[in-house]
């Protein structure tokens, strides 16, 4: 589980700058691998400078975060 309040962005891991950031974070032990052995389809950037690797598509992740926020607003 990821605290949606701490998420800055969810992006595809295919771009060269993202690959470099993942490699640098891996070297600095700032990676959380949440892929459960599957292919990495997105990289989530957190406010705490950690990168979270996920097997879900970036748009799927953001939809889930936005849906969760909508549910929270209805409860208030």
Secondary structure, DSSP 4 states (H G I P E B T S, - for coil): ---GGGEEEEE-TTSHHHHHHHHHHHHTT-EEE-STTSPP-EEEEETTS-EEEESS-HHHHHHHHHHHHHHHHHH-
